[in-house]
Amino acid sequence: MKYQVTLLAFLILGLISCQNKSNAQAPEAVKKSFQAKYPGENDPDWHQDANGSWEANFKIDGEKYRADYNSDGSWIETENSLKKKNLPEAVLRTIKEKFGNEDFVEAERVDHHSKGIFYDIEFKQKGKNLDIEMREDGTILN
């Protein structure tokens, strides 16, 4: 019995340590950078991902967004989910022409610090899903 209690305690401790960090622990530089980029957003939900980047989840006009930052406060990217029907025509055309047989999973509009604006389209595949990045004109980036 003592062994089972010890094992259970370690399991619970392990699960707790794997959770994302809460917003109270986001570095001040990250919070200031977020406020500079999104001045009207005062209550984002902060989490730290497995890579150490800070993620701010928030809404603008009812739409969900996620902004990613390095620990020094430098902005990485901002994503927001889109329905397939809301993708640009050229992106939809490229999906139909090149990926017509693939099962669409999700799409995001991404504003990236070095790549600029692009659309991240995910298709279901056996094993790992296929992620395709496209410009607004339908040009495939990867």
VOPAGU-2260 file (C-alpha; in pm, 1 decimal, decimal comma):
REM VOPAGU-2260
SITE   aa  ch    i         X         Y         Z
SITE  MET   A    0       0,0       0,0       0,0
SITE  LYS   A    1     281,2     239,8      88,7
SITE  TYR   A    2     436,2     174,1    -254,7
SITE  GLN   A    3     106,8     257,5    -430,0
SITE  VAL   A    4      67,4     584,2    -238,5
SITE  THR   A    5     425,3     684,5    -322,6
SITE  LEU   A    6     372,9     594,8    -688,6
SITE  LEU   A    7      48,1     792,8    -698,8
SITE  ALA   A    8     219,2    1093,9    -538,3
SITE  PHE   A    9     495,0    1089,5    -801,6
SITE  LEU   A   10     238,2    1053,8   -1080,3
SITE  ILE   A   11      41,2    1354,6    -956,6
SITE  LEU   A   12     358,8    1558,6    -911,1
SITE  GLY   A   13     465,9    1469,0   -1265,4
SITE  LEU   A   14     131,4    1573,7   -1411,8
SITE  ILE   A   15     137,4    1904,7   -1226,6
SITE  SER   A   16     488,7    1983,4   -1347,1
SITE  CYS   A   17     386,7    1922,2   -1711,3
SITE  GLN   A   18     115,0    2185,8   -1702,7
SITE  ASN   A   19     162,4    2524,1   -1866,2
SITE  LYS   A   20     261,5    2808,8   -1636,7
SITE  SER   A   21     -16,2    3053,7   -1551,0
SITE  ASN   A   22     -42,0    3421,3   -1635,9
SITE  ALA   A   23      91,1    3535,8   -1297,8
SITE  GLN   A   24     436,3    3415,8   -1399,8
SITE  ALA   A   25     463,6    3582,4   -1742,3
SITE  PRO   A   26     772,5    3808,4   -1743,7
SITE  GLU   A   27     710,6    4182,0   -1724,0
SITE  ALA   A   28     891,0    4234,2   -2058,1
SITE  VAL   A   29     645,9    3995,5   -2225,4
SITE  LYS   A   30     343,4    4169,5   -2073,4
SITE  LYS   A   31     471,9    4514,5   -2176,6
SITE  SER   A   32     540,3    4398,6   -2531,8
SITE  PHE   A   33     189,4    4252,7   -2553,4
SITE  GLN   A   34      33,2    4577,3   -2426,5
SITE  ALA   A   35     231,3    4778,2   -2682,3
SITE  LYS   A   36     106,0    4556,7   -2967,6
SITE  TYR   A   37    -252,4    4513,1   -2837,1
SITE  PRO   A   38    -323,8    4823,3   -2623,8
SITE  GLY   A   39    -693,2    4749,2   -2565,0
SITE  GLU   A   40    -642,7    4391,8   -2449,5
SITE  ASN   A   41    -594,8    4396,9   -2074,0
SITE  ASP   A   42    -673,1    4042,2   -1966,1
SITE  PRO   A   43    -507,7    3777,1   -2184,5
SITE  ASP   A   44    -465,6    3422,5   -2057,6
SITE  TRP   A   45     -91,7    3356,8   -2038,4
SITE  HIS   A   46      70,6    3015,3   -2074,3
SITE  GLN   A   47     426,0    2903,3   -2134,8
SITE  ASP   A   48     462,7    2631,2   -2398,3
SITE  ALA   A   49     707,3    2339,9   -2398,6
SITE  ASN   A   50     963,2    2548,4   -2593,7
SITE  GLY   A   51     963,3    2825,9   -2333,0
SITE  SER   A   52     764,8    3073,2   -2546,6
SITE  TRP   A   53     485,6    3269,7   -2383,1
SITE  GLU   A   54     136,9    3247,0   -2536,3
SITE  ALA   A   55    -130,2    3510,3   -2481,7
SITE  ASN   A   56    -483,3    3392,8   -2560,9
SITE  PHE   A   57    -733,2    3674,0   -2611,1
SITE  LYS   A   58   -1028,7    3787,6   -2822,2
SITE  ILE   A   59   -1075,0    4076,3   -3061,7
SITE  ASP   A   60   -1434,1    4141,0   -3172,5
SITE  GLY   A   61   -1530,6    3792,0   -3054,7
SITE  GLU   A   62   -1255,8    3614,6   -3253,1
SITE  LYS   A   63    -993,7    3407,3   -3071,4
SITE  TYR   A   64    -627,3    3501,8   -3111,0
SITE  ARG   A   65    -299,3    3368,0   -2979,9
SITE  ALA   A   66      13,5    3583,9   -2968,1
SITE  ASP   A   67     351,1    3420,9   -2900,9
SITE  TYR   A   68     649,0    3593,3   -2736,6
SITE  ASN   A   69    1002,9    3501,9   -2637,2
SITE  SER   A   70    1089,2    3541,9   -2267,8
SITE  ASP   A   71    1271,6    3868,5   -2345,2
SITE  GLY   A   72     943,3    4016,7   -2470,9
SITE  SER   A   73    1017,6    3992,1   -2843,1
SITE  TRP   A   74     706,0    3912,1   -3043,9
SITE  ILE   A   75     714,3    3591,7   -3250,1
SITE  GLU   A   76     372,6    3569,0   -3415,4
SITE  THR   A   77      -0,7    3608,6   -3378,7
SITE  GLU   A   78    -249,5    3349,6   -3503,6
SITE  ASN   A   79    -624,1    3341,1   -3534,9
SITE  SER   A   80    -836,1    3049,4   -3648,4
SITE  LEU   A   81   -1045,6    3081,2   -3962,0
SITE  LYS   A   82   -1325,4    2876,7   -4109,6
SITE  LYS   A   83   -1239,9    2731,7   -4448,7
SITE  LYS   A   84   -1505,0    2947,3   -4616,8
SITE  ASN   A   85   -1331,8    3262,3   -4482,8
SITE  LEU   A   86    -997,1    3189,6   -4650,3
SITE  PRO   A   87    -893,1    3408,7   -4945,2
SITE  GLU   A   88   -1016,4    3287,1   -5286,7
SITE  ALA   A   89    -663,7    3216,8   -5411,7
SITE  VAL   A   90    -588,7    3001,7   -5105,6
SITE  LEU   A   91    -912,9    2807,8   -5155,9
SITE  ARG   A   92    -823,9    2757,3   -5522,2
SITE  THR   A   93    -478,3    2619,8   -5433,1
SITE  ILE   A   94    -633,4    2387,6   -5173,4
SITE  LYS   A   95    -876,6    2254,3   -5433,5
SITE  GLU   A   96    -612,1    2215,1   -5706,5
SITE  LYS   A   97    -326,1    2067,2   -5501,9
SITE  PHE   A   98    -490,6    1917,0   -5193,6
SITE  GLY   A   99    -841,8    1833,4   -5313,0
SITE  ASN   A  100    -819,9    1473,4   -5193,6
SITE  GLU   A  101    -691,3    1564,9   -4845,8
SITE  ASP   A  102    -921,4    1603,0   -4545,2
SITE  PHE   A  103    -920,3    1965,4   -4426,0
SITE  VAL   A  104    -868,7    1997,8   -4048,4
SITE  GLU   A  105    -817,7    2369,0   -3972,7
SITE  ALA   A  106    -683,5    2699,8   -4098,1
SITE  GLU   A  107    -512,7    2989,9   -3925,6
SITE  ARG   A  108    -413,2    3335,1   -4039,9
SITE  VAL   A  109     -61,0    3393,6   -3909,5
SITE  ASP   A  110     122,1    3725,7   -3876,0
SITE  HIS   A  111     485,7    3624,1   -3819,4
SITE  HIS   A  112     776,3    3851,6   -3719,8
SITE  SER   A  113     993,2    3741,9   -4016,0
SITE  LYS   A  114     760,1    3563,2   -4261,3
SITE  GLY   A  115     488,0    3827,0   -4260,0
SITE  ILE   A  116     125,6    3726,5   -4311,5
SITE  PHE   A  117      44,0    3377,0   -4432,4
SITE  TYR   A  118    -218,5    3106,9   -4389,3
SITE  ASP   A  119    -139,4    2781,3   -4210,1
SITE  ILE   A  120    -362,0    2504,8   -4347,2
SITE  GLU   A  121    -374,2    2163,3   -4180,6
SITE  PHE   A  122    -486,3    1843,1   -4351,8
SITE  LYS   A  123    -550,5    1507,4   -4186,4
SITE  GLN   A  124    -307,6    1234,1   -4282,6
SITE  LYS   A  125    -215,2     897,2   -4144,2
SITE  GLY   A  126      43,2     951,2   -3873,1
SITE  LYS   A  127     133,5    1320,4   -3856,2
SITE  ASN   A  128    -102,4    1577,2   -4010,1
SITE  LEU   A  129      15,7    1782,9   -4308,3
SITE  ASP   A  130      71,0    2156,8   -4246,5
SITE  ILE   A  131      91,2    2383,4   -4550,6
SITE  GLU   A  132     178,9    2753,7   -4534,5
SITE  MET   A  133      41,7    2978,7   -4810,5
SITE  ARG   A  134      47,6    3344,8   -4897,2
SITE  GLU   A  135    -279,8    3525,0   -4963,9
SITE  ASP   A  136    -224,6    3478,0   -5339,0
SITE  GLY   A  137    -216,2    3096,4   -5296,4
SITE  THR   A  138     162,8    3060,4   -5324,6
SITE  ILE   A  139     285,7    2767,3   -5114,5
SITE  LEU   A  140     572,8    2857,3   -4879,6
SITE  ASN   A  141     678,2    2512,1   -4760,0
